Amino acid sequence: MMSASLTHASHPGEKRADGLEFLPICPQARNTPSAPEEFLRLSNPLSPSPENIFAGQTLFHFDAKPGPCRVCHGISGNGLGILFRELTPSPRNFTCNQTMAPLPDGQLYWIIKNGSPGTAMPAFKNLENDQIWQLIHYIRHYSKDTHWRGRIYRSNFSFITRIAKTKTRVIKFQNIIGGSWIKNP
């Protein structure tokens, strides 16, 4: 039987034979315009507390509008969300330290607030400043050596219950992390 070889727009130069397999791109070459200088100098003013990271996580997976970040960036932040095959260039892989480390907080803030021309990244103008900074803390955790790799607060639901604002958010979050993509710590 002859094996078919496919090249996908989201992974140029990579061919996959006998089935569809996708790997996150790392490092990612990007031509994203640079934020204005006054934004590039900004550092995240919020502490990376569990409360701020959880708030960013909730935005990433559920509450951000016009849509949750996970749809494009994936539940693991690797750029392989449910829409990644449809998007060129592919969504940012937040798990790639080589791509994420050089990006200033202010650049990430600018892109989240204003979108990224030439990509599918929309502007999130309705988010408050603190919400954007919380989201940046959550996004940055993916590329750190201490990245939880899907074990986010899994072992401590009482913590989630304490800081979640509504029972609905807790139930949504438990449904997401209860999936097979979670690895036990």
Stockholm file with secondary structure:
# STOCKHOLM 1.0

chainA/1-185         MMSASLTHASHPGEKRADGLEFLPICPQARNTPSAPEEFLRLSNPLSPSPENIFAGQTLFHFDAKPGPCRVCHGISGNGLGILFRELTPSPRNFTCNQTMAPLPDGQLYWIIKNGSPGTAMPAFKNLENDQIWQLIHYIRHYSKDTHWRGRIYRSNFSFITRIAKTKTRVIKFQNIIGGSWIKNP
#=GR chainA/1-185 SS CCCCEEEETTEEEEEEESSCCCCCCSSCCCCCCCCCHHHHTCCCCSCCCHHHHHHHHHIIIIICSSSCTHHHHCTTSSSCCTTGGGCSSCCCCTTCHHHHTTSCHHHHHHHHHHCCTTSSCCCCTTSCHHHHHHHHHHHHHTTSTTCCTTCTTTTCHHHHHHHCSSHHHHHHHHHHHTSTTCCCC
#=GC SS_cons         CCCCEEEETTEEEEEEESSCCCCCCSSCCCCCCCCCHHHHTCCCCSCCCHHHHHHHHHIIIIICSSSCTHHHHCTTSSSCCTTGGGCSSCCCCTTCHHHHTTSCHHHHHHHHHHCCTTSSCCCCTTSCHHHHHHHHHHHHHTTSTTCCTTCTTTTCHHHHHHHCSSHHHHHHHHHHHTSTTCCCC
//
